[in-house]
């Protein structure tokens, strides 16, 4: 998919769908209390991973747009991991544990950029 020649309105529509999905994902926030933190995290990670895979490897605009919406929708994995962390870790280690989650969350972007910079 050649996004260089794509109209800016199409690109902005794709990003707007992400934020719409993120807003609708707020409806899923009771899910961890009803189904448990672990199952909610596994569900969120799995669905988000499938959407990220689709967004990266699909060349169809509409599939990619739908995947961006799914990534936003399943953003619950981020908030649930912090809530679970703060319930399980003592106050002394909360800053370190929060840094570990932030580092782990940023790692895929770093790896992707390195792959694109050096191997493509």
N, C-alpha and C positions, 0 to 999 in steps of 0.2 A: 504494500500500500504506500503510494507516494504522497506523503503528507506535505511535501514542499510545495507542490502545485495545487493542493487542496484549498478551497475557499476558507477563509478564517471563520465563517459562520459554522461550517461543518465541524471544525476542530473545537470551537467553543461549545457547540451542542454536545459533543462527546464528553467534554469535561463537565458540563452542566448536569448531564445524566449521572455522573459520579456523585455529585453533591446531592442530587435528588435521592439517589440510592442511600446515601449517608443519612439524610434526613428521615427517610422511611425506615432505616435500620434502627432508629430510636424506638420503634415499636417492638423490637426484639429484646430490649433491655430487661424485661421481667423473665426472660428465658433462663438465665443462669440460676435464679432463685427457684424456679419450678423444676428444671431438669438437672440441676447441679452444675457447678463450675467446670468440672472436667469434661463432661459431655458437650457443654456449650462451646468450650474452647476447641475441642476436636471437630465439632460441626462447623464452627466459624473458620477455623484454619483450612479444613478440607474444601469448603465451598469457595473461600477466597483464593486458595491455590488453583482450583479448577478455573476460576474466572481470570486469574492472572495468566495462566497458561493459554487460555483462549485469546486474551488480549495481545499477548506477545506473538503467538504463532499464527493467528488468523490474518488474512489480508483483506477480508471483507469488512467494509466500514460498519455495517449494521451489527455484525457479530462482535466486533471490537467495542462498539458503543454499548451493547448489551452487557458485555463483560465488564466494562468500566462501571456500569450501574451495579452489577453484582459485587464488585470489589467494594464499592461504597456501602452497599446494603449489609455486607458481612464484616463491617468494621467493628462489630461487637467484640471480635477477638481481642482487639487492643484494650478496650476498657475492662473486659473481664479479666485479662491477665494482670492488670494493675490492682483490681479489687482483690483478687485471689492472693496476690503477692502481699498486700498490706494486711490481709487476715492471717497469713502464715508466718510472717517474719517479725521478729522483735523490733522495737523502735530503733535500737542501736544500729541495726543492719539495713534499715529501709532505704537510705540513700544509695548504698552500694547495690542493693538488689534492684532498685529502680534504674540505676545506670546500666546494669547488666541487661535488663529488658530493653532499654533504649538502644543499646549496642546491638543486641540480637535483632531488633526490629529494623535497624539501619543496614545491617549486613547484606541483605539481598541487593539493595541498590548499589552498594559498593562493589559487590562481585559482578553485577551486570555491567556497570560502567567499566570495570577493568577488562571484562571480556570484550566489550565493544571497542574499547580503546586499543587493545593489543592483539586481539585475535580475529577481528573482522576486516 
